Structure formats: C-alpha cells, structure tokens
Amino acid sequence: MKQTEKAFDRCPVCGGELVEKRVEKLLRGGADTAVVKVHAEVCLHCGERLYSQETVRRFEEIRGKLERKDVANFQPMGQSFQVAASC
C-alpha cells in the first residue's frame, strides 16, 4: 500500500484506534464470489474496515468481471455450496 495521508485518525463509527492490516474481502458478482486480499485500516474496537479509493475501484472492477463471467485471469479456489438450513 502506498503511503498516503489517512482520511481518518480515528474510526468514524466508534472513535476507536485504526491500524493497518492485510484482510480478506469477499466480493460477489452474479452467482460468483471472489476472495481478494488487500490492505485496510481496521478499527481495533469495532472492527470497521476503511479502504482506499484505489482499493474500492478495484473491488468494483472485480465485481463487474464476475458479473460478465470474465474470470480467465482469476485463480480457482475450490467449490462453493448452498445448503438449506433446517430450522
């Protein structure tokens, strides 16, 4: 992640301390899902994640590719299954 000026010094949700972490983000597009590992500012109190504008643009690009089934450059990670809950 490029060193840029932080948009927030504290969490905008609860005022907690923010630390930079590498996180996994699940993105859905159509019936497909992608797992993306990115850097985010994460609140140590409530867990809120803050992403850079560049990262959010990348999320939108990936969602669009998933919706168009343009996944030739994506790495398969196994299979997903839907299971009905028996309550």
Residue pairs with C-beta under 8 A, 6 or more apart in sequence:
1 20
1 39
1 52
4 52
6 18
6 41
7 50
8 18
8 41
8 50
9 18
10 16
10 17
10 18
11 17
11 18
11 43
11 45
11 46
11 48
11 50
12 48
12 50
13 43
13 46
13 48
14 43
14 45
14 46
14 48
15 45
16 43
16 44
16 45
16 46
16 48
17 43
17 44
17 45
18 41
18 42
18 43
18 44
18 50
19 41
19 42
19 44
20 39
20 40
20 41
20 42
21 39
21 40
21 41
21 42
22 37
22 38
22 39
23 37
23 38
23 39
23 40
23 42
23 49
24 35
24 36
24 37
25 35
25 36
25 37
25 38
25 40
25 49
25 51
25 59
26 33
26 34
26 35
27 33
27 34
27 35
27 36
27 59
27 62
27 63
27 66
28 63
28 66
29 62
29 63
29 64
29 65
29 66
29 67
30 66
30 67
30 69
32 66
32 69
32 71
33 66
33 80
34 62
34 66
34 74
35 77
36 58
36 59
36 62
38 51
38 55
38 58
39 52
39 55
40 49
40 50
40 51
40 55
41 49
41 50
42 48
42 49
42 50
43 49
51 59
64 70
65 71
65 74
